[in-house]
C-alpha cells in the first residue's frame, strides 16, 4: 500500500533477514519472491543488511510491523526516521518512546496505526449478525472513514492536551470506556 501511494520502499525485513536498496525495492517482485521462497532473504532486488541497521536507516518513515519491542532503549537514539508508524503491537518500548519524543520523532501508536484489522473484524461481525454482506468497496470505504475519523480525534486530543499521539489515544480510549460504563452500567 505504501508503494501504491507513491512511497519509495527502500528496506524490508522478516524473520529470515533484512534487505535494502537505496533506489527502492520492487514490492510486487518481492511479494512474488516471498510467495515462492517463504522469505525476503536472497531477493535479487536488494542487498542483505542487519535487521538493527534497517531500524536506523536515514528514512522519512519507519514502519515496525512485526515484532514487539524492536525499538528500545538500546537503539532509539539511533532511529533517524522523522515518523514511526507502529504496524505491530508494541514495537516501541516505553523507554524508547520517551527517547523518540524527546528527539521530536512523531510516533503513530499501534492502538491507532494497526487498528484497521480490528475494525474490519468488527465489520465482519456486524455483517454476520445482519446476514447481509458488504462489497469490498463498501468495507474499504467504511474502514477509510473510521480510520480517518480516529486519526482526527487522536490528533485533536493530542493538540488539545499537548501530549503525544499515544497518550491522546489512551486518554480517548479510557474516556470512551468510562462513558459507556456510565451510560450502560457494568456489563454482565
Buried (B, 14 or more C-beta within 10 A) or exposed (E): EEBEEEBBBBBBBBEBBBBBBEEBBBBEEBEEBBEEEEEBBEBEBBEBBEBEBBBBBEBEBBBBBEBEBBBBEEBBEEBEBEEBBBBBEBBBBEEBBBBBBEEEBBBBBBBBBBBBEEBBEEBEEEBEEEEEEBEEEEBEEBBEEBBEEBBEBBBEBBEEEEBBBBBBBBBBEEEEEEEEEEEEEEEE
